[in-house]
Amino acid sequence: MGKTILSVINQKGGVGKTTTVINLATALAQKGKKILVIDLDPQGNATTGLGKSNNDDEKNVYNLLIGKITLKEVIQSSNIDGLDLIGSNVNLSGLEVETANDGNRAFILKEILKNNNENILSKYEIIFIDCPPSLTLLTVMSLVAADELLVPLQTEFFALEGITQLVKRIKINLNPQLKIRGILLTMFDRRNKLSGQVDEEARKYFKNKVYQTVIPRNVRLSEAPSHGMPCVVYDKNCLGSRSYLNLAEEFLEQNNIGSAA
């Protein structure tokens, strides 16, 4: 099977987007898959959440996008077997202004990943791109480069209209192949009536695109990043980790890859 480039996107912050990237990527790596995470968020939370520094002035995605370093030079190993990382840096926030005169700028990341002359990316089965929590140039770049989208949706508000519209525009103008792979309900609280209502609405509207697995509100999920590790490593038996491990199983079934475990 060829590799899949998967953007994890939501235009709102605090919906569990980065938490999903690092925990799903780690759970899949633990099941024997070769995974690359590209941190395209200037905040660099996926980078630090995987135990790396987001202050590395050399090995970062910004230097890759401006052509200062190559794909081979930018990829770092994480502390998790089978999971590599292209880390972020705060300089990334200036990219939009710096590339203002480049009419082709939406395609920069796609070109880099496509012109993978040394086949550096061939070993990876899934490449996750962690997008910023806003609809900026970086988000558009990731949508142009991606094959599929995974959308974490907080079960407190139903906020997919913006993304649905954006995906339509990108499909028409820049990336006709783009599709939504799955919608993940996050911060789910069974005691909260609204969580149940959003769950029902989302499944009615997006049908089988919504994962059966839901991610609960969980203190350990919030604690893990400050220890520089995914929750599925930090406390693999907590409710949050078990949910992401279940999601990884569902993800693999959906992919027909079958688990290597």
C-alpha positions in Angstrom: 0.0 0.0 0.0 1.2 3.5 -0.8 1.6 6.2 1.8 -1.3 8.4 2.8 -0.8 12.1 3.7 -3.4 13.0 6.3 -4.0 16.6 7.5 -5.5 16.9 11.0 -7.5 20.1 10.8 -9.9 22.3 12.7 -10.1 26.1 12.5 -10.8 26.3 16.3 -8.1 25.8 18.9 -8.4 23.6 21.9 -10.4 20.8 20.2 -7.8 18.1 20.7 -6.2 18.4 17.3 -2.5 18.1 18.4 -3.5 15.5 21.1 -5.0 13.5 18.3 -2.0 13.7 16.0 0.6 12.7 18.7 -1.5 9.9 20.3 -2.9 8.4 17.1 0.5 8.5 15.4 2.1 6.9 18.4 -0.6 4.2 18.7 -0.1 3.3 15.0 3.7 3.2 15.4 3.3 0.9 18.4 1.3 -1.4 16.0 4.2 -1.6 13.7 3.3 1.2 11.2 6.0 3.6 10.0 4.8 7.1 10.7 6.0 10.6 10.0 4.5 13.7 11.8 4.9 17.1 10.2 4.3 19.9 12.7 3.0 22.8 10.6 1.8 24.8 13.6 4.1 27.7 14.7 3.2 26.9 18.3 5.1 23.6 17.9 3.0 21.6 20.4 3.2 18.4 18.4 7.0 18.8 18.4 7.3 19.2 22.2 4.6 16.6 22.8 6.8 14.1 21.0 9.7 15.1 23.3 11.6 17.4 20.9 12.5 21.1 21.1 10.5 23.6 19.1 13.5 26.0 19.4 15.8 24.1 17.1 17.0 26.8 14.7 18.3 24.3 12.1 16.1 21.2 11.9 12.6 22.6 11.4 9.8 22.8 8.9 10.3 26.5 8.3 13.8 26.0 7.0 12.5 23.2 4.8 9.7 25.4 3.3 12.1 28.2 2.5 14.6 25.8 0.9 17.3 26.3 3.5 17.5 22.5 4.3 16.5 19.3 2.5 13.9 16.7 3.5 16.7 14.3 4.4 18.2 16.9 6.8 15.0 17.9 8.5 13.6 14.6 9.6 14.3 13.6 13.3 13.7 10.4 15.1 11.3 10.6 18.0 11.6 8.6 21.2 9.0 6.2 19.8 10.1 3.4 17.5 8.7 3.8 14.0 7.7 7.4 14.5 9.7 10.3 13.0 9.1 14.0 13.1 9.6 17.2 11.1 9.5 19.7 13.9 8.1 23.2 14.0 9.6 26.6 15.0 8.2 30.0 15.8 9.7 31.4 12.6 7.0 29.6 10.7 4.5 32.3 11.7 6.3 34.7 9.4 6.0 32.5 6.3 2.8 34.1 5.0 4.3 37.5 4.8 7.6 36.3 3.4 6.0 34.4 0.6 3.4 37.1 -0.2 4.8 37.6 -3.8 5.0 33.9 -4.6 1.9 32.9 -6.7 2.7 29.3 -6.2 3.1 29.3 -2.4 0.1 27.1 -1.7 2.0 24.3 -3.4 5.4 24.6 -1.7 4.8 21.7 0.8 3.2 19.5 -1.9 6.1 20.0 -4.2 8.6 19.1 -1.5 6.8 15.9 -0.6 6.2 15.0 -4.2 9.8 15.7 -5.4 11.1 13.2 -2.9 14.0 12.3 -5.2 15.9 10.1 -2.8 12.7 8.2 -1.8 13.2 9.3 1.8 9.4 9.2 2.4 8.9 5.8 0.8 9.2 3.9 4.2 6.3 5.8 5.8 2.8 4.4 5.5 1.1 7.5 7.0 2.3 11.1 7.1 0.3 13.2 9.6 0.3 17.0 9.2 -0.6 19.0 12.3 -2.3 22.2 11.1 -2.5 25.5 12.9 -5.9 26.2 14.6 -6.8 28.8 12.0 -7.4 29.0 8.2 -4.1 30.5 7.2 -1.6 29.9 4.4 -0.1 27.0 6.4 -3.5 25.3 6.6 -4.1 25.8 2.9 -0.6 24.4 2.2 -1.4 21.3 4.2 -4.8 20.8 2.4 -3.1 21.0 -1.0 -0.5 18.5 0.1 -2.9 16.0 1.8 -4.8 13.1 0.4 -7.3 13.0 3.3 -8.4 15.0 6.3 -9.1 14.0 9.8 -11.3 16.5 11.7 -11.4 16.5 15.5 -14.7 18.0 16.5 -15.3 19.1 20.1 -18.7 17.9 21.3 -19.6 21.3 22.7 -20.3 23.1 19.4 -21.0 22.0 15.9 -18.4 23.9 13.9 -17.8 22.0 10.7 -19.5 24.4 8.3 -16.3 26.5 8.0 -14.2 23.4 7.2 -16.7 22.0 4.8 -16.7 25.2 2.8 -12.9 25.4 2.8 -12.5 21.8 1.7 -15.0 22.5 -1.2 -12.9 25.6 -2.3 -9.6 23.7 -2.1 -11.1 20.7 -4.0 -12.4 22.9 -6.8 -9.3 25.2 -7.1 -6.2 23.3 -5.8 -6.6 19.7 -4.9 -9.5 17.8 -6.5 -8.5 14.5 -4.8 -8.9 15.8 -1.3 -11.5 14.0 0.9 -12.5 13.8 4.5 -11.3 10.5 5.9 -12.9 10.8 9.3 -14.5 13.0 11.9 -13.4 12.4 15.5 -15.6 13.5 18.4 -13.3 14.8 21.2 -13.7 16.1 24.8 -16.8 13.9 25.1 -18.6 14.0 28.4 -21.3 11.4 28.8 -22.9 13.4 31.6 -23.4 16.3 29.3 -26.6 16.3 27.3 -25.0 18.6 24.6 -22.2 16.0 24.0 -24.9 13.5 23.1 -26.8 15.9 20.9 -23.6 16.9 18.9 -22.8 13.2 18.6 -26.3 12.5 17.2 -26.2 15.5 14.8 -22.7 14.7 13.5 -23.6 11.1 12.8 -26.8 12.1 11.1 -25.0 14.7 8.9 -21.7 12.9 8.2 -22.9 9.3 8.6 -20.1 6.7 8.5 -17.4 9.4 8.3 -17.7 9.8 12.1 -15.5 7.4 14.0 -17.3 5.1 16.4 -14.6 5.8 18.9 -15.1 9.0 20.9 -12.3 10.7 22.9 -13.4 11.6 26.4 -12.4 14.6 28.6 -9.5 13.2 30.5 -7.0 14.8 32.8 -4.1 12.5 31.8 -4.5 13.6 28.1 -3.9 17.2 29.3 -1.0 16.3 31.5 1.1 14.1 29.2 2.4 16.9 26.8 4.1 18.7 29.8 6.1 15.5 30.2 7.1 15.6 26.5 5.3 12.3 25.7 2.1 11.1 24.2 -0.5 10.0 26.7 -0.5 6.5 25.2 3.1 6.3 26.5 2.7 8.4 29.6 -0.3 6.4 31.0 -1.4 3.8 28.5 -4.2 2.5 30.8 -6.1 5.7 31.3 -9.4 6.3 29.6 -7.9 8.8 27.1 -5.1 6.5 26.0 -7.5 3.5 25.7 -9.7 5.6 23.5 -6.8 6.5 21.2 -5.7 2.9 21.0 -9.2 2.0 20.0 -9.2 4.7 17.4 -5.9 3.3 16.0 -7.6 -0.1 15.6 -10.6 1.6 13.9 -8.3 3.6 11.7 -6.4 0.5 10.5 -9.6 -1.4 9.8 -10.8 1.6 7.8 -7.6 1.6 5.9 -7.7 -2.2 5.3 -4.0 -2.2 6.3 -4.6 -4.7 9.1 -2.6 -4.4 12.2 1.0 -5.7 12.2 0.5 -6.7 15.9 
